[in-house]
Amino acid sequence: MAKKENRLVVTLECTECKRRNYTTEKNKKNDTARIELKKYCRWDRKHTMHRETK
């Protein structure tokens, strides 16, 4: 079974409404930069870019 030592829980924030809608995991060894994903924002009612926050 794989170890989860390199996994890090991050929060994703909508770039338009600035709400923190999602949490996800990322590998801190492979993905050192902040991640950006296109996700659905239920307050804007459309798909928008979500950026990793600290």
C-alpha distance matrix in Angstrom:
0.0 3.8 6.6 9.6 12.3 13.9 14.2 17.7 19.5 22.8 25.8 27.8 31.6 34.0 36.4 39.4 39.4 37.3 35.4 31.7 30.4 26.6 23.5 20.4 17.6 17.9 16.3 18.9 18.6 19.3 21.5 23.9 26.8 27.3 26.1 28.6 27.9 30.6 30.0 32.5 34.5 36.1 38.9 40.0 39.2 38.0 35.1 35.2 33.3 31.0 30.3 27.8 29.6 29.1
3.8 0.0 3.8 6.6 9.2 10.3 10.9 14.5 16.7 19.8 23.1 24.9 28.7 31.3 33.5 36.6 36.8 34.5 32.8 29.2 28.1 24.4 21.1 17.9 14.7 14.5 12.7 15.2 14.8 15.5 17.8 20.1 23.1 23.7 22.7 25.4 25.1 28.0 27.7 30.4 32.4 34.2 36.8 37.8 37.3 35.9 32.9 32.7 30.5 28.1 27.2 24.6 26.4 25.8
6.6 3.8 0.0 3.8 5.7 7.7 8.8 12.2 14.6 18.0 21.4 23.7 27.5 30.4 32.5 35.7 35.7 33.2 31.5 27.8 27.1 23.5 20.0 17.0 13.6 13.4 11.5 13.3 13.3 14.9 16.9 18.6 21.7 22.3 21.8 24.8 25.0 28.1 27.7 30.4 32.0 33.9 36.3 37.4 37.2 36.0 33.0 32.5 30.1 27.4 26.1 23.2 24.5 23.5
9.6 6.6 3.8 0.0 3.8 5.6 5.4 8.6 10.8 14.3 17.7 20.2 23.8 26.9 29.0 32.2 32.1 29.5 27.8 24.1 23.6 20.0 16.4 13.6 10.2 10.4 9.0 10.8 11.8 13.5 14.7 16.3 19.1 19.3 18.9 21.9 22.1 25.2 24.8 27.4 28.7 30.6 32.8 34.0 34.0 32.9 30.1 29.4 27.0 24.1 22.7 19.7 20.8 19.8
12.3 9.2 5.7 3.8 0.0 3.8 5.6 8.1 11.2 14.4 18.0 20.7 24.2 27.5 29.3 32.7 32.7 29.7 28.3 24.7 24.7 21.3 17.6 15.1 11.5 11.0 9.0 9.4 10.2 12.8 14.1 14.8 18.0 18.6 18.9 22.3 23.1 26.5 26.3 29.2 30.2 32.3 34.2 35.3 35.7 34.5 31.6 30.5 27.8 24.8 22.9 19.6 20.3 18.7
13.9 10.3 7.7 5.6 3.8 0.0 3.8 6.5 10.2 12.6 16.4 18.6 22.1 25.2 26.7 30.3 30.6 27.7 26.7 23.1 23.3 19.9 16.4 13.5 9.8 8.2 5.5 5.8 6.6 9.1 10.3 11.2 14.5 15.4 15.7 19.1 20.2 23.8 24.0 27.1 28.3 30.7 32.5 33.3 33.8 32.3 29.2 27.9 25.0 22.2 20.1 17.0 18.1 16.9
14.2 10.9 8.8 5.4 5.6 3.8 0.0 3.8 6.8 9.6 13.2 15.5 19.1 22.1 24.0 27.4 27.5 24.8 23.5 19.9 19.7 16.2 12.7 9.8 6.1 5.5 4.7 6.3 8.6 10.0 10.1 11.5 14.0 14.0 13.7 16.9 17.5 20.9 20.8 23.7 24.8 27.1 29.0 29.9 30.3 29.0 26.0 24.9 22.2 19.3 17.6 14.5 15.8 15.0
17.7 14.5 12.2 8.6 8.1 6.5 3.8 0.0 3.8 6.3 10.1 12.7 16.1 19.5 21.3 24.7 24.6 21.6 20.3 16.8 17.1 14.0 10.4 8.3 5.4 5.4 6.3 6.4 9.8 11.3 10.2 10.8 12.6 11.9 12.1 15.2 16.2 19.6 19.4 22.1 22.7 25.0 26.5 27.6 28.3 27.3 24.5 23.0 20.3 17.1 15.1 11.6 12.4 11.4
19.5 16.7 14.6 10.8 11.2 10.2 6.8 3.8 0.0 3.8 7.0 10.1 13.5 16.8 19.2 22.2 21.7 18.9 17.2 13.5 13.7 10.6 6.9 5.7 4.5 6.6 9.1 9.7 13.3 14.2 12.4 13.2 14.0 12.2 12.0 14.4 14.9 17.9 17.0 19.4 19.7 21.7 23.2 24.5 25.3 24.6 22.1 20.7 18.5 15.0 13.5 10.2 10.7 10.2
22.8 19.8 18.0 14.3 14.4 12.6 9.6 6.3 3.8 0.0 3.8 6.7 9.9 13.4 15.5 18.6 18.3 15.3 14.1 10.6 11.3 8.6 5.7 5.5 5.9 7.2 10.2 10.3 14.1 14.5 11.8 12.2 12.0 9.5 9.3 11.3 12.3 15.2 14.6 17.0 17.1 19.4 20.5 21.6 22.7 21.9 19.4 17.6 15.2 11.6 9.8 6.5 7.0 7.4
25.8 23.1 21.4 17.7 18.0 16.4 13.2 10.1 7.0 3.8 0.0 3.8 6.6 10.2 12.7 15.5 14.8 11.9 10.3 6.7 7.8 5.9 4.4 6.5 8.6 10.3 13.7 13.9 17.6 17.6 14.6 14.9 13.9 10.6 10.1 10.9 11.5 13.7 12.6 14.5 13.9 16.1 16.9 18.2 19.5 19.0 16.9 15.1 13.1 9.3 8.2 5.7 5.7 7.4
27.8 24.9 23.7 20.2 20.7 18.6 15.5 12.7 10.1 6.7 3.8 0.0 3.8 6.8 9.3 12.2 12.1 9.6 8.6 5.8 6.3 5.1 5.8 7.6 10.2 11.4 15.0 15.4 18.8 18.1 14.7 15.4 13.5 9.9 8.6 8.1 8.4 10.3 9.3 11.4 10.9 13.7 14.5 15.1 16.5 15.6 13.4 11.4 9.3 5.6 5.2 4.6 6.0 9.2
31.6 28.7 27.5 23.8 24.2 22.1 19.1 16.1 13.5 9.9 6.6 3.8 0.0 3.8 6.3 8.9 8.5 5.8 5.5 4.2 6.1 7.1 9.0 11.3 14.0 15.1 18.5 18.6 21.9 21.1 17.6 17.7 15.3 11.5 10.7 9.3 9.8 10.8 9.9 11.1 9.6 12.4 12.2 12.7 14.8 14.2 12.6 10.0 8.4 5.1 5.3 6.2 6.5 10.0
34.0 31.3 30.4 26.9 27.5 25.2 22.1 19.5 16.8 13.4 10.2 6.8 3.8 0.0 3.8 5.5 5.8 4.9 5.5 6.4 7.0 8.9 11.7 13.8 16.8 17.7 21.1 21.5 24.6 23.3 19.7 20.1 17.4 13.6 12.3 9.8 9.6 9.2 8.4 9.0 7.1 10.2 9.8 9.4 11.8 10.9 9.6 6.8 6.2 4.4 6.5 9.1 9.9 13.5
36.4 33.5 32.5 29.0 29.3 26.7 24.0 21.3 19.2 15.5 12.7 9.3 6.3 3.8 0.0 3.8 6.1 5.5 8.1 9.5 10.8 12.5 14.9 16.5 19.1 19.3 22.4 22.4 25.2 23.8 20.1 20.1 16.9 13.4 12.5 9.8 10.5 10.1 10.6 11.5 9.9 13.1 12.1 10.7 13.5 12.2 10.8 7.2 5.9 5.8 6.7 9.9 10.7 14.3
39.4 36.6 35.7 32.2 32.7 30.3 27.4 24.7 22.2 18.6 15.5 12.2 8.9 5.5 3.8 0.0 3.8 5.7 8.3 10.9 11.8 14.3 17.3 19.3 22.2 22.7 26.0 26.1 29.0 27.5 23.8 23.9 20.7 17.2 16.2 13.2 13.2 11.9 11.8 11.6 9.2 11.7 9.9 8.1 11.4 10.6 10.4 7.3 7.9 8.7 10.4 13.5 14.0 17.5
39.4 36.8 35.7 32.1 32.7 30.6 27.5 24.6 21.7 18.3 14.8 12.1 8.5 5.8 6.1 3.8 0.0 3.9 5.6 9.0 10.1 13.3 16.4 19.0 22.2 23.3 26.7 26.9 30.0 29.0 25.3 25.3 22.4 18.7 17.8 15.2 15.1 13.9 12.8 11.9 8.6 10.2 7.7 7.3 10.9 11.3 11.8 9.5 10.5 10.1 11.8 14.2 14.0 17.1
37.3 34.5 33.2 29.5 29.7 27.7 24.8 21.6 18.9 15.3 11.9 9.6 5.8 4.9 5.5 5.7 3.9 0.0 3.8 6.6 9.0 11.8 14.3 17.0 19.8 20.8 24.1 23.9 27.2 26.5 22.8 22.5 19.7 16.0 15.7 13.7 14.3 14.0 13.2 13.1 10.2 12.2 10.3 10.6 13.9 14.0 13.7 10.9 10.6 9.0 9.6 11.3 10.4 13.4
35.4 32.8 31.5 27.8 28.3 26.7 23.5 20.3 17.2 14.1 10.3 8.6 5.5 5.5 8.1 8.3 5.6 3.8 0.0 3.8 5.9 9.2 11.9 15.1 18.3 19.9 23.4 23.6 27.1 26.5 23.0 23.1 20.7 16.9 16.2 14.5 14.4 14.2 12.4 11.9 8.8 10.1 8.7 10.2 12.9 13.7 13.5 11.6 11.7 9.4 10.6 11.6 10.7 13.4
31.7 29.2 27.8 24.1 24.7 23.1 19.9 16.8 13.5 10.6 6.7 5.8 4.2 6.4 9.5 10.9 9.0 6.6 3.8 0.0 3.8 6.1 8.3 11.6 14.7 16.6 20.2 20.5 24.0 23.7 20.3 20.6 18.6 14.9 14.1 13.1 13.0 13.6 11.6 11.9 9.6 11.2 11.0 12.7 14.7 15.1 14.2 12.5 11.8 8.7 9.3 9.3 8.5 11.1
30.4 28.1 27.1 23.6 24.7 23.3 19.7 17.1 13.7 11.3 7.8 6.3 6.1 7.0 10.8 11.8 10.1 9.0 5.9 3.8 0.0 3.8 7.2 10.4 14.0 16.3 20.1 21.0 24.5 23.8 20.7 21.6 19.8 16.1 14.5 13.2 12.0 12.0 9.2 9.0 7.2 8.6 9.6 11.5 12.5 13.0 12.1 11.3 11.4 8.5 10.4 10.7 11.1 13.8
26.6 24.4 23.5 20.0 21.3 19.9 16.2 14.0 10.6 8.6 5.9 5.1 7.1 8.9 12.5 14.3 13.3 11.8 9.2 6.1 3.8 0.0 3.8 6.7 10.4 12.9 16.7 18.0 21.4 20.7 17.8 19.1 17.8 14.4 12.5 11.8 10.4 11.3 8.7 9.7 9.4 11.1 12.9 14.4 14.9 14.7 13.0 12.4 11.7 8.5 9.9 9.5 10.6 13.0
23.5 21.1 20.0 16.4 17.6 16.4 12.7 10.4 6.9 5.7 4.4 5.8 9.0 11.7 14.9 17.3 16.4 14.3 11.9 8.3 7.2 3.8 0.0 3.8 7.1 10.1 13.7 15.0 18.5 18.2 15.7 17.0 16.4 13.4 11.8 12.3 11.5 13.4 11.4 13.0 13.1 14.9 16.6 18.1 18.6 18.2 16.2 15.4 14.0 10.6 10.8 9.0 10.0 11.6
20.4 17.9 17.0 13.6 15.1 13.5 9.8 8.3 5.7 5.5 6.5 7.6 11.3 13.8 16.5 19.3 19.0 17.0 15.1 11.6 10.4 6.7 3.8 0.0 3.8 6.8 10.4 12.4 15.6 15.0 12.9 14.8 14.7 12.3 10.3 11.4 10.7 13.1 11.9 14.2 15.2 17.3 19.4 20.4 20.6 19.7 17.1 16.4 14.6 11.4 11.3 9.4 11.3 12.7
17.6 14.7 13.6 10.2 11.5 9.8 6.1 5.4 4.5 5.9 8.6 10.2 14.0 16.8 19.1 22.2 22.2 19.8 18.3 14.7 14.0 10.4 7.1 3.8 0.0 3.8 7.0 9.2 12.2 12.1 10.6 12.5 13.4 11.9 10.4 12.6 12.5 15.5 14.9 17.6 18.8 21.0 23.1 24.0 24.2 23.0 20.2 19.3 17.0 14.0 13.1 10.5 12.4 13.0
17.9 14.5 13.4 10.4 11.0 8.2 5.5 5.4 6.6 7.2 10.3 11.4 15.1 17.7 19.3 22.7 23.3 20.8 19.9 16.6 16.3 12.9 10.1 6.8 3.8 0.0 3.8 6.1 8.9 8.4 6.9 9.1 10.4 9.7 8.5 11.5 12.1 15.6 15.9 19.1 20.5 23.2 25.0 25.5 25.9 24.2 21.0 19.8 17.0 14.3 12.8 10.2 12.6 13.0
16.3 12.7 11.5 9.0 9.0 5.5 4.7 6.3 9.1 10.2 13.7 15.0 18.5 21.1 22.4 26.0 26.7 24.1 23.4 20.2 20.1 16.7 13.7 10.4 7.0 3.8 0.0 3.8 5.5 5.6 5.8 8.0 10.5 11.1 10.7 14.1 15.1 18.7 19.3 22.7 24.2 26.9 28.8 29.1 29.5 27.7 24.4 23.0 20.1 17.6 15.7 13.1 15.2 15.1
18.9 15.2 13.3 10.8 9.4 5.8 6.3 6.4 9.7 10.3 13.9 15.4 18.6 21.5 22.4 26.1 26.9 23.9 23.6 20.5 21.0 18.0 15.0 12.4 9.2 6.1 3.8 0.0 3.8 5.7 5.3 5.6 8.7 10.0 10.9 14.6 16.4 20.2 21.1 24.5 25.5 28.4 29.8 30.1 31.0 29.2 25.9 24.1 20.8 18.3 15.7 12.7 14.1 13.3
18.6 14.8 13.3 11.8 10.2 6.6 8.6 9.8 13.3 14.1 17.6 18.8 21.9 24.6 25.2 29.0 30.0 27.2 27.1 24.0 24.5 21.4 18.5 15.6 12.2 8.9 5.5 3.8 0.0 3.8 5.8 6.3 10.0 12.3 13.1 16.8 18.6 22.3 23.6 27.2 28.5 31.5 33.0 33.1 33.9 31.8 28.4 26.6 23.2 21.1 18.5 15.9 17.6 16.8
19.3 15.5 14.9 13.5 12.8 9.1 10.0 11.3 14.2 14.5 17.6 18.1 21.1 23.3 23.8 27.5 29.0 26.5 26.5 23.7 23.8 20.7 18.2 15.0 12.1 8.4 5.6 5.7 3.8 0.0 3.8 6.2 9.0 11.3 11.3 14.7 16.3 19.9 21.5 25.2 26.9 30.1 31.8 31.5 32.0 29.7 26.1 24.5 21.1 19.5 17.2 15.3 17.6 17.7
21.5 17.8 16.9 14.7 14.1 10.3 10.1 10.2 12.4 11.8 14.6 14.7 17.6 19.7 20.1 23.8 25.3 22.8 23.0 20.3 20.7 17.8 15.7 12.9 10.6 6.9 5.8 5.3 5.8 3.8 0.0 3.8 5.6 7.5 7.7 11.2 13.2 16.9 18.6 22.3 23.7 27.0 28.5 28.1 28.9 26.6 23.1 21.1 17.7 15.9 13.5 11.6 14.1 14.5
23.9 20.1 18.6 16.3 14.8 11.2 11.5 10.8 13.2 12.2 14.9 15.4 17.7 20.1 20.1 23.9 25.3 22.5 23.1 20.6 21.6 19.1 17.0 14.8 12.5 9.1 8.0 5.6 6.3 6.2 3.8 0.0 3.8 6.7 8.7 12.3 15.1 18.8 20.6 24.2 25.1 28.4 29.4 29.1 30.3 28.2 24.8 22.4 18.8 16.8 13.7 11.5 13.2 12.9
26.8 23.1 21.7 19.1 18.0 14.5 14.0 12.6 14.0 12.0 13.9 13.5 15.3 17.4 16.9 20.7 22.4 19.7 20.7 18.6 19.8 17.8 16.4 14.7 13.4 10.4 10.5 8.7 10.0 9.0 5.6 3.8 0.0 3.8 6.3 9.5 12.8 16.3 18.4 22.0 22.7 26.1 26.9 26.3 27.7 25.5 22.2 19.5 15.7 14.1 10.9 9.3 11.3 11.8
27.3 23.7 22.3 19.3 18.6 15.4 14.0 11.9 12.2 9.5 10.6 9.9 11.5 13.6 13.4 17.2 18.7 16.0 16.9 14.9 16.1 14.4 13.4 12.3 11.9 9.7 11.1 10.0 12.3 11.3 7.5 6.7 3.8 0.0 3.8 6.7 10.2 13.6 15.3 18.7 19.1 22.5 23.2 22.7 24.3 22.2 19.1 16.3 12.6 10.6 7.2 5.6 7.9 9.3
26.1 22.7 21.8 18.9 18.9 15.7 13.7 12.1 12.0 9.3 10.1 8.6 10.7 12.3 12.5 16.2 17.8 15.7 16.2 14.1 14.5 12.5 11.8 10.3 10.4 8.5 10.7 10.9 13.1 11.3 7.7 8.7 6.3 3.8 0.0 3.8 6.7 10.3 12.1 15.7 16.7 20.2 21.3 20.7 21.8 19.5 16.1 13.8 10.2 8.4 6.1 5.6 9.1 11.4
28.6 25.4 24.8 21.9 22.3 19.1 16.9 15.2 14.4 11.3 10.9 8.1 9.3 9.8 9.8 13.2 15.2 13.7 14.5 13.1 13.2 11.8 12.3 11.4 12.6 11.5 14.1 14.6 16.8 14.7 11.2 12.3 9.5 6.7 3.8 0.0 3.8 6.9 9.3 12.8 13.8 17.5 18.6 17.5 18.5 16.0 12.6 10.1 6.6 5.6 4.6 6.5 10.1 13.2
27.9 25.1 25.0 22.1 23.1 20.2 17.5 16.2 14.9 12.3 11.5 8.4 9.8 9.6 10.5 13.2 15.1 14.3 14.4 13.0 12.0 10.4 11.5 10.7 12.5 12.1 15.1 16.4 18.6 16.3 13.2 15.1 12.8 10.2 6.7 3.8 0.0 3.8 6.0 9.8 11.6 15.2 16.8 15.8 16.1 13.5 9.9 8.3 5.7 5.3 6.7 8.7 12.3 15.6
30.6 28.0 28.1 25.2 26.5 23.8 20.9 19.6 17.9 15.2 13.7 10.3 10.8 9.2 10.1 11.9 13.9 14.0 14.2 13.6 12.0 11.3 13.4 13.1 15.5 15.6 18.7 20.2 22.3 19.9 16.9 18.8 16.3 13.6 10.3 6.9 3.8 0.0 3.8 7.1 9.4 12.9 14.7 13.1 13.0 10.0 6.3 5.4 4.4 5.9 8.8 11.6 14.8 18.3
30.0 27.7 27.7 24.8 26.3 24.0 20.8 19.4 17.0 14.6 12.6 9.3 9.9 8.4 10.6 11.8 12.8 13.2 12.4 11.6 9.2 8.7 11.4 11.9 14.9 15.9 19.3 21.1 23.6 21.5 18.6 20.6 18.4 15.3 12.1 9.3 6.0 3.8 0.0 3.8 6.5 9.7 12.0 11.2 10.7 8.4 5.3 5.7 6.3 6.3 9.8 12.1 14.8 18.3
32.5 30.4 30.4 27.4 29.2 27.1 23.7 22.1 19.4 17.0 14.5 11.4 11.1 9.0 11.5 11.6 11.9 13.1 11.9 11.9 9.0 9.7 13.0 14.2 17.6 19.1 22.7 24.5 27.2 25.2 22.3 24.2 22.0 18.7 15.7 12.8 9.8 7.1 3.8 0.0 3.8 6.3 9.0 8.4 7.2 5.6 4.2 6.2 8.5 8.8 12.5 14.8 17.0 20.4
34.5 32.4 32.0 28.7 30.2 28.3 24.8 22.7 19.7 17.1 13.9 10.9 9.6 7.1 9.9 9.2 8.6 10.2 8.8 9.6 7.2 9.4 13.1 15.2 18.8 20.5 24.2 25.5 28.5 26.9 23.7 25.1 22.7 19.1 16.7 13.8 11.6 9.4 6.5 3.8 0.0 3.8 5.5 5.5 5.7 5.8 6.0 6.5 8.9 8.7 12.3 14.6 15.9 19.4
36.1 34.2 33.9 30.6 32.3 30.7 27.1 25.0 21.7 19.4 16.1 13.7 12.4 10.2 13.1 11.7 10.2 12.2 10.1 11.2 8.6 11.1 14.9 17.3 21.0 23.2 26.9 28.4 31.5 30.1 27.0 28.4 26.1 22.5 20.2 17.5 15.2 12.9 9.7 6.3 3.8 0.0 3.8 5.6 4.7 7.0 8.7 10.0 12.7 12.4 15.8 17.7 18.7 21.9
38.9 36.8 36.3 32.8 34.2 32.5 29.0 26.5 23.2 20.5 16.9 14.5 12.2 9.8 12.1 9.9 7.7 10.3 8.7 11.0 9.6 12.9 16.6 19.4 23.1 25.0 28.8 29.8 33.0 31.8 28.5 29.4 26.9 23.2 21.3 18.6 16.8 14.7 12.0 9.0 5.5 3.8 0.0 3.8 5.4 8.2 10.4 10.7 13.3 13.1 16.1 18.2 18.6 21.7
40.0 37.8 37.4 34.0 35.3 33.3 29.9 27.6 24.5 21.6 18.2 15.1 12.7 9.4 10.7 8.1 7.3 10.6 10.2 12.7 11.5 14.4 18.1 20.4 24.0 25.5 29.1 30.1 33.1 31.5 28.1 29.1 26.3 22.7 20.7 17.5 15.8 13.1 11.2 8.4 5.5 5.6 3.8 0.0 3.8 5.5 8.1 8.3 11.5 12.3 15.5 18.3 19.1 22.6
39.2 37.3 37.2 34.0 35.7 33.8 30.3 28.3 25.3 22.7 19.5 16.5 14.8 11.8 13.5 11.4 10.9 13.9 12.9 14.7 12.5 14.9 18.6 20.6 24.2 25.9 29.5 31.0 33.9 32.0 28.9 30.3 27.7 24.3 21.8 18.5 16.1 13.0 10.7 7.2 5.7 4.7 5.4 3.8 0.0 3.8 7.2 9.2 12.7 13.7 17.3 20.0 21.3 24.8
38.0 35.9 36.0 32.9 34.5 32.3 29.0 27.3 24.6 21.9 19.0 15.6 14.2 10.9 12.2 10.6 11.3 14.0 13.7 15.1 13.0 14.7 18.2 19.7 23.0 24.2 27.7 29.2 31.8 29.7 26.6 28.2 25.5 22.2 19.5 16.0 13.5 10.0 8.4 5.6 5.8 7.0 8.2 5.5 3.8 0.0 3.8 6.3 10.0 11.8 15.5 18.6 20.4 24.1
35.1 32.9 33.0 30.1 31.6 29.2 26.0 24.5 22.1 19.4 16.9 13.4 12.6 9.6 10.8 10.4 11.8 13.7 13.5 14.2 12.1 13.0 16.2 17.1 20.2 21.0 24.4 25.9 28.4 26.1 23.1 24.8 22.2 19.1 16.1 12.6 9.9 6.3 5.3 4.2 6.0 8.7 10.4 8.1 7.2 3.8 0.0 3.8 7.1 9.1 12.9 15.9 18.3 22.0
35.2 32.7 32.5 29.4 30.5 27.9 24.9 23.0 20.7 17.6 15.1 11.4 10.0 6.8 7.2 7.3 9.5 10.9 11.6 12.5 11.3 12.4 15.4 16.4 19.3 19.8 23.0 24.1 26.6 24.5 21.1 22.4 19.5 16.3 13.8 10.1 8.3 5.4 5.7 6.2 6.5 10.0 10.7 8.3 9.2 6.3 3.8 0.0 3.8 6.4 9.8 13.2 15.4 19.2
33.3 30.5 30.1 27.0 27.8 25.0 22.2 20.3 18.5 15.2 13.1 9.3 8.4 6.2 5.9 7.9 10.5 10.6 11.7 11.8 11.4 11.7 14.0 14.6 17.0 17.0 20.1 20.8 23.2 21.1 17.7 18.8 15.7 12.6 10.2 6.6 5.7 4.4 6.3 8.5 8.9 12.7 13.3 11.5 12.7 10.0 7.1 3.8 0.0 3.8 6.5 10.1 12.7 16.4
31.0 28.1 27.4 24.1 24.8 22.2 19.3 17.1 15.0 11.6 9.3 5.6 5.1 4.4 5.8 8.7 10.1 9.0 9.4 8.7 8.5 8.5 10.6 11.4 14.0 14.3 17.6 18.3 21.1 19.5 15.9 16.8 14.1 10.6 8.4 5.6 5.3 5.9 6.3 8.8 8.7 12.4 13.1 12.3 13.7 11.8 9.1 6.4 3.8 0.0 3.8 6.9 9.3 13.1
30.3 27.2 26.1 22.7 22.9 20.1 17.6 15.1 13.5 9.8 8.2 5.2 5.3 6.5 6.7 10.4 11.8 9.6 10.6 9.3 10.4 9.9 10.8 11.3 13.1 12.8 15.7 15.7 18.5 17.2 13.5 13.7 10.9 7.2 6.1 4.6 6.7 8.8 9.8 12.5 12.3 15.8 16.1 15.5 17.3 15.5 12.9 9.8 6.5 3.8 0.0 3.8 6.4 10.1
27.8 24.6 23.2 19.7 19.6 17.0 14.5 11.6 10.2 6.5 5.7 4.6 6.2 9.1 9.9 13.5 14.2 11.3 11.6 9.3 10.7 9.5 9.0 9.4 10.5 10.2 13.1 12.7 15.9 15.3 11.6 11.5 9.3 5.6 5.6 6.5 8.7 11.6 12.1 14.8 14.6 17.7 18.2 18.3 20.0 18.6 15.9 13.2 10.1 6.9 3.8 0.0 3.8 6.9
29.6 26.4 24.5 20.8 20.3 18.1 15.8 12.4 10.7 7.0 5.7 6.0 6.5 9.9 10.7 14.0 14.0 10.4 10.7 8.5 11.1 10.6 10.0 11.3 12.4 12.6 15.2 14.1 17.6 17.6 14.1 13.2 11.3 7.9 9.1 10.1 12.3 14.8 14.8 17.0 15.9 18.7 18.6 19.1 21.3 20.4 18.3 15.4 12.7 9.3 6.4 3.8 0.0 3.8
29.1 25.8 23.5 19.8 18.7 16.9 15.0 11.4 10.2 7.4 7.4 9.2 10.0 13.5 14.3 17.5 17.1 13.4 13.4 11.1 13.8 13.0 11.6 12.7 13.0 13.0 15.1 13.3 16.8 17.7 14.5 12.9 11.8 9.3 11.4 13.2 15.6 18.3 18.3 20.4 19.4 21.9 21.7 22.6 24.8 24.1 22.0 19.2 16.4 13.1 10.1 6.9 3.8 0.0
